[in-house]
Amino acid sequence: MSISIRHQLEPSDCFFLFAWRLLPDVKRWSIKEAPSWPEHLLYFEDLLNAQQERRIRAYVALVHGMPAGVLVTVNGEVNIMISELHRRKGVAKALIRAAQEQEPHLIAHVIIGNVVAAKLFASSDFQLAATTQKAHKACVTFVWRPKDEERPDHHSGE
Ligand SMILES: CC(C)(COP(=O)(O)OP(=O)(O)OC[C@H]1O[C@@H](n2cnc3c(N)ncnc32)[C@H](O)[C@@H]1OP(=O)(O)O)[C@@H](O)C(=O)NCCC(=O)NCCS
């Protein structure tokens, strides 16, 4: 299977994102409520503006050229979802690797019980850092930093 990563959202991604936001497990494991179509249109317009102003970064996984999943970061905070058709093929891990090549750090809040997401982050070199509440939902927080920063003897500038 050929997976490539596009390092930005395009207007044509709007409908794919809407369809994925309505998937039962995406709704179940999202901190935000599922949107209506008009709400999604506003959200997507905001995303494109934020991307242009570099307030977010977005990575779109393409399988044989078609969108299969997306990862968006806001200040390093990860939001990821994959089309049901393309699950368990390494698409999420490919998106995380792409983000790890671009971002100085990443953080993910996983609602307790989302075992698949916890496995995804744990196997992508994230460390379990804390438990927290997000919109009244109990979450575990995973953080990732490049290996160099984890070394106790590392001093920047040396
Ligand atoms: C979580 C999610 C992004 C994983 O996407 P994916 O492309 O299927 O994941 P990958 O194929 O890259 O697999 C990543 C790891 O999870 C494991 N995994 C994936 N689906 C699994 C499943 N249903 N059961 C058990 N393990 C699973 C894989 O084996 C792999 O582990 P490994 O590296 O140890 O082999 C996807 O299931 C999804 O979109 N879920 C709904 C939204 C969500 O939960 N987002 C996260 C919010 S924090």
The ligand as an SDF file (V2000), in Angstrom:
LIG
                    3D

 48 50  0  0  0  0  0  0  0  0999 V2000
   -6.6530    5.6270   16.7440 C   0  0  0  0  0  0  0  0  0  0  0  0
   -6.5390    5.6630   15.2050 C   0  0  0  0  0  0  0  0  0  0  0  0
   -6.1060    7.0690   14.7950 C   0  0  0  0  0  0  0  0  0  0  0  0
   -5.4910    4.6080   14.7700 C   0  0  0  0  0  0  0  0  0  0  0  0
   -5.3650    4.6880   13.3530 O   0  0  0  0  0  0  0  0  0  0  0  0
   -4.7220    3.4970   12.4550 P   0  0  0  0  0  0  0  0  0  0  0  0
   -4.2610    4.0880   11.1690 O   0  0  0  0  0  0  0  0  0  0  0  0
   -5.6590    2.3640   12.4110 O   0  0  0  0  0  0  0  0  0  0  0  0
   -3.4510    3.0810   13.3560 O   0  0  0  0  0  0  0  0  0  0  0  0
   -2.1300    2.3300   12.8380 P   0  0  0  0  0  0  0  0  0  0  0  0
   -2.5240    1.3300   11.7830 O   0  0  0  0  0  0  0  0  0  0  0  0
   -1.0800    3.3250   12.4920 O   0  0  0  0  0  0  0  0  0  0  0  0
   -1.7420    1.4860   14.1310 O   0  0  0  0  0  0  0  0  0  0  0  0
   -1.1250    2.1170   15.2640 C   0  0  0  0  0  0  0  0  0  0  0  0
   -0.9750    1.1080   16.3880 C   0  0  0  0  0  0  0  0  0  0  0  0
   -2.2630    0.8080   16.9530 O   0  0  0  0  0  0  0  0  0  0  0  0
   -2.5700   -0.5700   16.7940 C   0  0  0  0  0  0  0  0  0  0  0  0
   -3.9840   -0.6740   16.4500 N   0  0  0  0  0  0  0  0  0  0  0  0
   -4.6310    0.0170   15.4920 C   0  0  0  0  0  0  0  0  0  0  0  0
   -5.9310   -0.3390   15.5060 N   0  0  0  0  0  0  0  0  0  0  0  0
   -6.0640   -1.2760   16.4880 C   0  0  0  0  0  0  0  0  0  0  0  0
   -7.1810   -2.0110   16.9880 C   0  0  0  0  0  0  0  0  0  0  0  0
   -8.4150   -1.8530   16.4860 N   0  0  0  0  0  0  0  0  0  0  0  0
   -6.9740   -2.8630   18.0210 N   0  0  0  0  0  0  0  0  0  0  0  0
   -5.7390   -3.0260   18.5630 C   0  0  0  0  0  0  0  0  0  0  0  0
   -4.6440   -2.3340   18.1360 N   0  0  0  0  0  0  0  0  0  0  0  0
   -4.8220   -1.4850   17.1110 C   0  0  0  0  0  0  0  0  0  0  0  0
   -1.6690   -1.0590   15.6870 C   0  0  0  0  0  0  0  0  0  0  0  0
   -1.4190   -2.4450   15.7890 O   0  0  0  0  0  0  0  0  0  0  0  0
   -0.4190   -0.2350   15.9020 C   0  0  0  0  0  0  0  0  0  0  0  0
    0.3290   -0.7580   16.9900 O   0  0  0  0  0  0  0  0  0  0  0  0
    1.8370   -1.3080   16.7960 P   0  0  0  0  0  0  0  0  0  0  0  0
    2.6480   -0.1600   16.2650 O   0  0  0  0  0  0  0  0  0  0  0  0
    2.2370   -1.7060   18.1690 O   0  0  0  0  0  0  0  0  0  0  0  0
    1.6920   -2.4230   15.8160 O   0  0  0  0  0  0  0  0  0  0  0  0
   -7.8930    5.2830   14.5220 C   0  0  0  0  0  0  0  0  0  0  0  0
   -8.3560    4.0530   15.0560 O   0  0  0  0  0  0  0  0  0  0  0  0
   -8.9720    6.3370   14.6800 C   0  0  0  0  0  0  0  0  0  0  0  0
   -9.1320    7.2180   13.8290 O   0  0  0  0  0  0  0  0  0  0  0  0
   -9.7450    6.2490   15.7830 N   0  0  0  0  0  0  0  0  0  0  0  0
  -10.8310    7.1750   16.0450 C   0  0  0  0  0  0  0  0  0  0  0  0
  -10.3270    8.5510   16.4250 C   0  0  0  0  0  0  0  0  0  0  0  0
   -9.3850    8.5190   17.6390 C   0  0  0  0  0  0  0  0  0  0  0  0
   -9.5270    7.7250   18.5480 O   0  0  0  0  0  0  0  0  0  0  0  0
   -8.4050    9.4520   17.5940 N   0  0  0  0  0  0  0  0  0  0  0  0
   -7.4530    9.6080   18.6530 C   0  0  0  0  0  0  0  0  0  0  0  0
   -7.9480   10.6730   19.5850 C   0  0  0  0  0  0  0  0  0  0  0  0
   -6.6760   11.0750   20.7750 S   0  0  0  0  0  0  0  0  0  0  0  0
  1  2  1  0
  2  3  1  0
  2  4  1  0
  2 36  1  0
  4  5  1  0
  5  6  1  0
  6  7  2  0
  6  8  1  0
  6  9  1  0
  9 10  1  0
 10 11  2  0
 10 12  1  0
 10 13  1  0
 13 14  1  0
 14 15  1  0
 15 16  1  0
 15 30  1  0
 16 17  1  0
 17 18  1  0
 17 28  1  0
 18 19  1  0
 18 27  1  0
 19 20  2  0
 20 21  1  0
 21 22  1  0
 21 27  2  0
 22 23  1  0
 22 24  2  0
 24 25  1  0
 25 26  2  0
 26 27  1  0
 28 29  1  0
 28 30  1  0
 30 31  1  0
 31 32  1  0
 32 33  2  0
 32 34  1  0
 32 35  1  0
 36 37  1  0
 36 38  1  0
 38 39  2  0
 38 40  1  0
 40 41  1  0
 41 42  1  0
 42 43  1  0
 43 44  2  0
 43 45  1  0
 45 46  1  0
 46 47  1  0
 47 48  1  0
M  END
$$$$
